[in-house]
Amino acid sequence: MFCSLLTKVQSDFFRLNNSILKQSVCWASKKAGTTSRNKRKNTPGKARGWKKYEGDYVEPGMILFRQLGLKVYPGENVGCGKDLTLFALRPGRVMISQETLSPYPHSPLYPAVQAGRIFKKYFFHVLPIDPPTGTFKLVSKI
């Protein structure tokens, strides 16, 4: 009789423990997290704008102008990156000019230009510097 009572208590105990374990696993499958809403207000600046000015010497790959949208156009010896950053293709001096824009026929600005509107835009150019004519050669001792 004592043995049957013991087995009944044990079985009730294990049934109770299993249900508690099952409930604890089923209660929360993931830990609750909080969201932060105050992180987006004080972001650092993107450092866009003029990096080189008229008359500055540049090497190939140097950034001339960083922009969001095409505000300044590339000219001679100037490349345009996928984020519309203008950079030098050859060594030389920077020249900035304001010119009348003449778009291609498939451009969205083409109908406005045909209607008589004039677009003045800034262009960056890099004027290559000629290499020096006289070179120094070291003469070995005689």
MODELLER restraints for C-alpha pairs under 7 A, 6 or more apart:
rsr = mdl.restraints
at = mdl.atoms
rsr.add(forms.Gaussian(group=physical.xy_distance, feature=features.Distance(at['CA:48:A'], at['CA:66:A']), mean=4.75, stdev=0.5))
rsr.add(forms.Gaussian(group=physical.xy_distance, feature=features.Distance(at['CA:48:A'], at['CA:67:A']), mean=5.57, stdev=0.5))
rsr.add(forms.Gaussian(group=physical.xy_distance, feature=features.Distance(at['CA:49:A'], at['CA:65:A']), mean=5.59, stdev=0.5))
rsr.add(forms.Gaussian(group=physical.xy_distance, feature=features.Distance(at['CA:49:A'], at['CA:66:A']), mean=5.09, stdev=0.5))
rsr.add(forms.Gaussian(group=physical.xy_distance, feature=features.Distance(at['CA:49:A'], at['CA:67:A']), mean=6.06, stdev=0.5))
rsr.add(forms.Gaussian(group=physical.xy_distance, feature=features.Distance(at['CA:50:A'], at['CA:64:A']), mean=6.50, stdev=0.5))
rsr.add(forms.Gaussian(group=physical.xy_distance, feature=features.Distance(at['CA:50:A'], at['CA:65:A']), mean=4.79, stdev=0.5))
rsr.add(forms.Gaussian(group=physical.xy_distance, feature=features.Distance(at['CA:50:A'], at['CA:66:A']), mean=6.73, stdev=0.5))
rsr.add(forms.Gaussian(group=physical.xy_distance, feature=features.Distance(at['CA:51:A'], at['CA:63:A']), mean=6.56, stdev=0.5))
rsr.add(forms.Gaussian(group=physical.xy_distance, feature=features.Distance(at['CA:51:A'], at['CA:64:A']), mean=5.06, stdev=0.5))
rsr.add(forms.Gaussian(group=physical.xy_distance, feature=features.Distance(at['CA:51:A'], at['CA:65:A']), mean=5.42, stdev=0.5))
rsr.add(forms.Gaussian(group=physical.xy_distance, feature=features.Distance(at['CA:52:A'], at['CA:64:A']), mean=4.99, stdev=0.5))
rsr.add(forms.Gaussian(group=physical.xy_distance, feature=features.Distance(at['CA:53:A'], at['CA:94:A']), mean=6.69, stdev=0.5))
rsr.add(forms.Gaussian(group=physical.xy_distance, feature=features.Distance(at['CA:54:A'], at['CA:94:A']), mean=5.21, stdev=0.5))
rsr.add(forms.Gaussian(group=physical.xy_distance, feature=features.Distance(at['CA:54:A'], at['CA:95:A']), mean=5.12, stdev=0.5))
rsr.add(forms.Gaussian(group=physical.xy_distance, feature=features.Distance(at['CA:54:A'], at['CA:96:A']), mean=5.93, stdev=0.5))
rsr.add(forms.Gaussian(group=physical.xy_distance, feature=features.Distance(at['CA:55:A'], at['CA:93:A']), mean=5.40, stdev=0.5))
rsr.add(forms.Gaussian(group=physical.xy_distance, feature=features.Distance(at['CA:55:A'], at['CA:94:A']), mean=5.10, stdev=0.5))
rsr.add(forms.Gaussian(group=physical.xy_distance, feature=features.Distance(at['CA:55:A'], at['CA:95:A']), mean=6.30, stdev=0.5))
rsr.add(forms.Gaussian(group=physical.xy_distance, feature=features.Distance(at['CA:56:A'], at['CA:93:A']), mean=5.52, stdev=0.5))
rsr.add(forms.Gaussian(group=physical.xy_distance, feature=features.Distance(at['CA:56:A'], at['CA:94:A']), mean=5.50, stdev=0.5))
rsr.add(forms.Gaussian(group=physical.xy_distance, feature=features.Distance(at['CA:57:A'], at['CA:92:A']), mean=5.63, stdev=0.5))
rsr.add(forms.Gaussian(group=physical.xy_distance, feature=features.Distance(at['CA:57:A'], at['CA:93:A']), mean=4.61, stdev=0.5))
rsr.add(forms.Gaussian(group=physical.xy_distance, feature=features.Distance(at['CA:57:A'], at['CA:94:A']), mean=6.52, stdev=0.5))
rsr.add(forms.Gaussian(group=physical.xy_distance, feature=features.Distance(at['CA:58:A'], at['CA:88:A']), mean=6.92, stdev=0.5))
rsr.add(forms.Gaussian(group=physical.xy_distance, feature=features.Distance(at['CA:58:A'], at['CA:91:A']), mean=5.51, stdev=0.5))
rsr.add(forms.Gaussian(group=physical.xy_distance, feature=features.Distance(at['CA:58:A'], at['CA:92:A']), mean=5.61, stdev=0.5))
rsr.add(forms.Gaussian(group=physical.xy_distance, feature=features.Distance(at['CA:58:A'], at['CA:93:A']), mean=6.22, stdev=0.5))
rsr.add(forms.Gaussian(group=physical.xy_distance, feature=features.Distance(at['CA:59:A'], at['CA:88:A']), mean=6.68, stdev=0.5))
rsr.add(forms.Gaussian(group=physical.xy_distance, feature=features.Distance(at['CA:59:A'], at['CA:90:A']), mean=6.33, stdev=0.5))
rsr.add(forms.Gaussian(group=physical.xy_distance, feature=features.Distance(at['CA:59:A'], at['CA:91:A']), mean=4.33, stdev=0.5))
rsr.add(forms.Gaussian(group=physical.xy_distance, feature=features.Distance(at['CA:59:A'], at['CA:92:A']), mean=6.81, stdev=0.5))
rsr.add(forms.Gaussian(group=physical.xy_distance, feature=features.Distance(at['CA:60:A'], at['CA:88:A']), mean=4.99, stdev=0.5))
rsr.add(forms.Gaussian(group=physical.xy_distance, feature=features.Distance(at['CA:60:A'], at['CA:89:A']), mean=4.75, stdev=0.5))
rsr.add(forms.Gaussian(group=physical.xy_distance, feature=features.Distance(at['CA:60:A'], at['CA:90:A']), mean=4.78, stdev=0.5))
rsr.add(forms.Gaussian(group=physical.xy_distance, feature=features.Distance(at['CA:60:A'], at['CA:91:A']), mean=5.46, stdev=0.5))
rsr.add(forms.Gaussian(group=physical.xy_distance, feature=features.Distance(at['CA:61:A'], at['CA:87:A']), mean=5.62, stdev=0.5))
rsr.add(forms.Gaussian(group=physical.xy_distance, feature=features.Distance(at['CA:61:A'], at['CA:88:A']), mean=5.22, stdev=0.5))
rsr.add(forms.Gaussian(group=physical.xy_distance, feature=features.Distance(at['CA:61:A'], at['CA:89:A']), mean=6.14, stdev=0.5))
rsr.add(forms.Gaussian(group=physical.xy_distance, feature=features.Distance(at['CA:62:A'], at['CA:87:A']), mean=5.45, stdev=0.5))
rsr.add(forms.Gaussian(group=physical.xy_distance, feature=features.Distance(at['CA:62:A'], at['CA:88:A']), mean=5.56, stdev=0.5))
rsr.add(forms.Gaussian(group=physical.xy_distance, feature=features.Distance(at['CA:63:A'], at['CA:86:A']), mean=6.04, stdev=0.5))
rsr.add(forms.Gaussian(group=physical.xy_distance, feature=features.Distance(at['CA:63:A'], at['CA:87:A']), mean=4.34, stdev=0.5))
rsr.add(forms.Gaussian(group=physical.xy_distance, feature=features.Distance(at['CA:63:A'], at['CA:88:A']), mean=6.63, stdev=0.5))
rsr.add(forms.Gaussian(group=physical.xy_distance, feature=features.Distance(at['CA:64:A'], at['CA:86:A']), mean=5.48, stdev=0.5))
rsr.add(forms.Gaussian(group=physical.xy_distance, feature=features.Distance(at['CA:64:A'], at['CA:87:A']), mean=5.21, stdev=0.5))
rsr.add(forms.Gaussian(group=physical.xy_distance, feature=features.Distance(at['CA:64:A'], at['CA:88:A']), mean=6.92, stdev=0.5))
rsr.add(forms.Gaussian(group=physical.xy_distance, feature=features.Distance(at['CA:65:A'], at['CA:85:A']), mean=5.96, stdev=0.5))
rsr.add(forms.Gaussian(group=physical.xy_distance, feature=features.Distance(at['CA:65:A'], at['CA:86:A']), mean=5.20, stdev=0.5))
rsr.add(forms.Gaussian(group=physical.xy_distance, feature=features.Distance(at['CA:66:A'], at['CA:85:A']), mean=4.72, stdev=0.5))
rsr.add(forms.Gaussian(group=physical.xy_distance, feature=features.Distance(at['CA:66:A'], at['CA:86:A']), mean=6.52, stdev=0.5))
rsr.add(forms.Gaussian(group=physical.xy_distance, feature=features.Distance(at['CA:67:A'], at['CA:84:A']), mean=6.36, stdev=0.5))
rsr.add(forms.Gaussian(group=physical.xy_distance, feature=features.Distance(at['CA:67:A'], at['CA:85:A']), mean=6.08, stdev=0.5))
rsr.add(forms.Gaussian(group=physical.xy_distance, feature=features.Distance(at['CA:69:A'], at['CA:84:A']), mean=6.83, stdev=0.5))
rsr.add(forms.Gaussian(group=physical.xy_distance, feature=features.Distance(at['CA:70:A'], at['CA:84:A']), mean=6.48, stdev=0.5))
rsr.add(forms.Gaussian(group=physical.xy_distance, feature=features.Distance(at['CA:72:A'], at['CA:121:A']), mean=6.58, stdev=0.5))
rsr.add(forms.Gaussian(group=physical.xy_distance, feature=features.Distance(at['CA:72:A'], at['CA:122:A']), mean=5.10, stdev=0.5))
rsr.add(forms.Gaussian(group=physical.xy_distance, feature=features.Distance(at['CA:72:A'], at['CA:123:A']), mean=5.80, stdev=0.5))
rsr.add(forms.Gaussian(group=physical.xy_distance, feature=features.Distance(at['CA:73:A'], at['CA:122:A']), mean=6.18, stdev=0.5))
rsr.add(forms.Gaussian(group=physical.xy_distance, feature=features.Distance(at['CA:73:A'], at['CA:123:A']), mean=4.75, stdev=0.5))
rsr.add(forms.Gaussian(group=physical.xy_distance, feature=features.Distance(at['CA:73:A'], at['CA:124:A']), mean=6.51, stdev=0.5))
rsr.add(forms.Gaussian(group=physical.xy_distance, feature=features.Distance(at['CA:74:A'], at['CA:80:A']), mean=6.47, stdev=0.5))
rsr.add(forms.Gaussian(group=physical.xy_distance, feature=features.Distance(at['CA:74:A'], at['CA:86:A']), mean=6.43, stdev=0.5))
rsr.add(forms.Gaussian(group=physical.xy_distance, feature=features.Distance(at['CA:74:A'], at['CA:123:A']), mean=5.58, stdev=0.5))
rsr.add(forms.Gaussian(group=physical.xy_distance, feature=features.Distance(at['CA:74:A'], at['CA:124:A']), mean=5.33, stdev=0.5))
rsr.add(forms.Gaussian(group=physical.xy_distance, feature=features.Distance(at['CA:74:A'], at['CA:125:A']), mean=6.91, stdev=0.5))
rsr.add(forms.Gaussian(group=physical.xy_distance, feature=features.Distance(at['CA:75:A'], at['CA:123:A']), mean=5.52, stdev=0.5))
rsr.add(forms.Gaussian(group=physical.xy_distance, feature=features.Distance(at['CA:75:A'], at['CA:124:A']), mean=5.18, stdev=0.5))
rsr.add(forms.Gaussian(group=physical.xy_distance, feature=features.Distance(at['CA:75:A'], at['CA:125:A']), mean=4.72, stdev=0.5))
rsr.add(forms.Gaussian(group=physical.xy_distance, feature=features.Distance(at['CA:76:A'], at['CA:125:A']), mean=4.81, stdev=0.5))
rsr.add(forms.Gaussian(group=physical.xy_distance, feature=features.Distance(at['CA:76:A'], at['CA:126:A']), mean=6.05, stdev=0.5))
rsr.add(forms.Gaussian(group=physical.xy_distance, feature=features.Distance(at['CA:77:A'], at['CA:88:A']), mean=6.27, stdev=0.5))
rsr.add(forms.Gaussian(group=physical.xy_distance, feature=features.Distance(at['CA:77:A'], at['CA:89:A']), mean=5.14, stdev=0.5))
rsr.add(forms.Gaussian(group=physical.xy_distance, feature=features.Distance(at['CA:77:A'], at['CA:90:A']), mean=6.00, stdev=0.5))
rsr.add(forms.Gaussian(group=physical.xy_distance, feature=features.Distance(at['CA:77:A'], at['CA:125:A']), mean=6.27, stdev=0.5))
rsr.add(forms.Gaussian(group=physical.xy_distance, feature=features.Distance(at['CA:77:A'], at['CA:126:A']), mean=5.42, stdev=0.5))
rsr.add(forms.Gaussian(group=physical.xy_distance, feature=features.Distance(at['CA:78:A'], at['CA:86:A']), mean=6.52, stdev=0.5))
rsr.add(forms.Gaussian(group=physical.xy_distance, feature=features.Distance(at['CA:78:A'], at['CA:87:A']), mean=5.64, stdev=0.5))
rsr.add(forms.Gaussian(group=physical.xy_distance, feature=features.Distance(at['CA:78:A'], at['CA:88:A']), mean=4.73, stdev=0.5))
rsr.add(forms.Gaussian(group=physical.xy_distance, feature=features.Distance(at['CA:78:A'], at['CA:89:A']), mean=5.38, stdev=0.5))
rsr.add(forms.Gaussian(group=physical.xy_distance, feature=features.Distance(at['CA:78:A'], at['CA:124:A']), mean=6.91, stdev=0.5))
rsr.add(forms.Gaussian(group=physical.xy_distance, feature=features.Distance(at['CA:78:A'], at['CA:125:A']), mean=6.15, stdev=0.5))
rsr.add(forms.Gaussian(group=physical.xy_distance, feature=features.Distance(at['CA:78:A'], at['CA:126:A']), mean=6.46, stdev=0.5))
rsr.add(forms.Gaussian(group=physical.xy_distance, feature=features.Distance(at['CA:79:A'], at['CA:86:A']), mean=5.65, stdev=0.5))
rsr.add(forms.Gaussian(group=physical.xy_distance, feature=features.Distance(at['CA:79:A'], at['CA:87:A']), mean=5.27, stdev=0.5))
rsr.add(forms.Gaussian(group=physical.xy_distance, feature=features.Distance(at['CA:79:A'], at['CA:88:A']), mean=6.19, stdev=0.5))
rsr.add(forms.Gaussian(group=physical.xy_distance, feature=features.Distance(at['CA:79:A'], at['CA:89:A']), mean=6.20, stdev=0.5))
rsr.add(forms.Gaussian(group=physical.xy_distance, feature=features.Distance(at['CA:80:A'], at['CA:86:A']), mean=4.71, stdev=0.5))
rsr.add(forms.Gaussian(group=physical.xy_distance, feature=features.Distance(at['CA:80:A'], at['CA:87:A']), mean=6.44, stdev=0.5))
rsr.add(forms.Gaussian(group=physical.xy_distance, feature=features.Distance(at['CA:88:A'], at['CA:126:A']), mean=6.76, stdev=0.5))
rsr.add(forms.Gaussian(group=physical.xy_distance, feature=features.Distance(at['CA:90:A'], at['CA:128:A']), mean=6.63, stdev=0.5))
rsr.add(forms.Gaussian(group=physical.xy_distance, feature=features.Distance(at['CA:91:A'], at['CA:128:A']), mean=5.87, stdev=0.5))
rsr.add(forms.Gaussian(group=physical.xy_distance, feature=features.Distance(at['CA:92:A'], at['CA:126:A']), mean=5.70, stdev=0.5))
rsr.add(forms.Gaussian(group=physical.xy_distance, feature=features.Distance(at['CA:92:A'], at['CA:127:A']), mean=5.23, stdev=0.5))
rsr.add(forms.Gaussian(group=physical.xy_distance, feature=features.Distance(at['CA:92:A'], at['CA:128:A']), mean=4.19, stdev=0.5))
rsr.add(forms.Gaussian(group=physical.xy_distance, feature=features.Distance(at['CA:92:A'], at['CA:129:A']), mean=5.03, stdev=0.5))
rsr.add(forms.Gaussian(group=physical.xy_distance, feature=features.Distance(at['CA:93:A'], at['CA:126:A']), mean=5.45, stdev=0.5))
rsr.add(forms.Gaussian(group=physical.xy_distance, feature=features.Distance(at['CA:93:A'], at['CA:127:A']), mean=5.24, stdev=0.5))
rsr.add(forms.Gaussian(group=physical.xy_distance, feature=features.Distance(at['CA:93:A'], at['CA:128:A']), mean=6.57, stdev=0.5))
rsr.add(forms.Gaussian(group=physical.xy_distance, feature=features.Distance(at['CA:94:A'], at['CA:125:A']), mean=5.83, stdev=0.5))
rsr.add(forms.Gaussian(group=physical.xy_distance, feature=features.Distance(at['CA:94:A'], at['CA:126:A']), mean=4.68, stdev=0.5))
rsr.add(forms.Gaussian(group=physical.xy_distance, feature=features.Distance(at['CA:94:A'], at['CA:127:A']), mean=6.38, stdev=0.5))
rsr.add(forms.Gaussian(group=physical.xy_distance, feature=features.Distance(at['CA:95:A'], at['CA:124:A']), mean=6.07, stdev=0.5))
rsr.add(forms.Gaussian(group=physical.xy_distance, feature=features.Distance(at['CA:95:A'], at['CA:125:A']), mean=5.04, stdev=0.5))
rsr.add(forms.Gaussian(group=physical.xy_distance, feature=features.Distance(at['CA:95:A'], at['CA:126:A']), mean=6.03, stdev=0.5))
rsr.add(forms.Gaussian(group=physical.xy_distance, feature=features.Distance(at['CA:95:A'], at['CA:127:A']), mean=6.97, stdev=0.5))
rsr.add(forms.Gaussian(group=physical.xy_distance, feature=features.Distance(at['CA:96:A'], at['CA:122:A']), mean=6.82, stdev=0.5))
rsr.add(forms.Gaussian(group=physical.xy_distance, feature=features.Distance(at['CA:96:A'], at['CA:123:A']), mean=5.75, stdev=0.5))
rsr.add(forms.Gaussian(group=physical.xy_distance, feature=features.Distance(at['CA:96:A'], at['CA:124:A']), mean=4.81, stdev=0.5))
rsr.add(forms.Gaussian(group=physical.xy_distance, feature=features.Distance(at['CA:96:A'], at['CA:125:A']), mean=6.15, stdev=0.5))
rsr.add(forms.Gaussian(group=physical.xy_distance, feature=features.Distance(at['CA:97:A'], at['CA:122:A']), mean=5.63, stdev=0.5))
rsr.add(forms.Gaussian(group=physical.xy_distance, feature=features.Distance(at['CA:97:A'], at['CA:123:A']), mean=5.29, stdev=0.5))
rsr.add(forms.Gaussian(group=physical.xy_distance, feature=features.Distance(at['CA:97:A'], at['CA:124:A']), mean=6.69, stdev=0.5))
rsr.add(forms.Gaussian(group=physical.xy_distance, feature=features.Distance(at['CA:98:A'], at['CA:120:A']), mean=6.29, stdev=0.5))
rsr.add(forms.Gaussian(group=physical.xy_distance, feature=features.Distance(at['CA:98:A'], at['CA:121:A']), mean=5.43, stdev=0.5))
rsr.add(forms.Gaussian(group=physical.xy_distance, feature=features.Distance(at['CA:98:A'], at['CA:122:A']), mean=4.41, stdev=0.5))
rsr.add(forms.Gaussian(group=physical.xy_distance, feature=features.Distance(at['CA:98:A'], at['CA:123:A']), mean=6.14, stdev=0.5))
rsr.add(forms.Gaussian(group=physical.xy_distance, feature=features.Distance(at['CA:99:A'], at['CA:120:A']), mean=5.46, stdev=0.5))
rsr.add(forms.Gaussian(group=physical.xy_distance, feature=features.Distance(at['CA:99:A'], at['CA:121:A']), mean=5.59, stdev=0.5))
rsr.add(forms.Gaussian(group=physical.xy_distance, feature=features.Distance(at['CA:99:A'], at['CA:122:A']), mean=6.38, stdev=0.5))
rsr.add(forms.Gaussian(group=physical.xy_distance, feature=features.Distance(at['CA:100:A'], at['CA:118:A']), mean=6.77, stdev=0.5))
rsr.add(forms.Gaussian(group=physical.xy_distance, feature=features.Distance(at['CA:100:A'], at['CA:119:A']), mean=5.61, stdev=0.5))
rsr.add(forms.Gaussian(group=physical.xy_distance, feature=features.Distance(at['CA:100:A'], at['CA:120:A']), mean=4.59, stdev=0.5))
rsr.add(forms.Gaussian(group=physical.xy_distance, feature=features.Distance(at['CA:100:A'], at['CA:121:A']), mean=6.36, stdev=0.5))
rsr.add(forms.Gaussian(group=physical.xy_distance, feature=features.Distance(at['CA:101:A'], at['CA:119:A']), mean=5.40, stdev=0.5))
rsr.add(forms.Gaussian(group=physical.xy_distance, feature=features.Distance(at['CA:101:A'], at['CA:120:A']), mean=5.99, stdev=0.5))
rsr.add(forms.Gaussian(group=physical.xy_distance, feature=features.Distance(at['CA:101:A'], at['CA:121:A']), mean=6.37, stdev=0.5))
rsr.add(forms.Gaussian(group=physical.xy_distance, feature=features.Distance(at['CA:103:A'], at['CA:109:A']), mean=6.51, stdev=0.5))
rsr.add(forms.Gaussian(group=physical.xy_distance, feature=features.Distance(at['CA:103:A'], at['CA:110:A']), mean=5.71, stdev=0.5))
rsr.add(forms.Gaussian(group=physical.xy_distance, feature=features.Distance(at['CA:104:A'], at['CA:110:A']), mean=6.59, stdev=0.5))
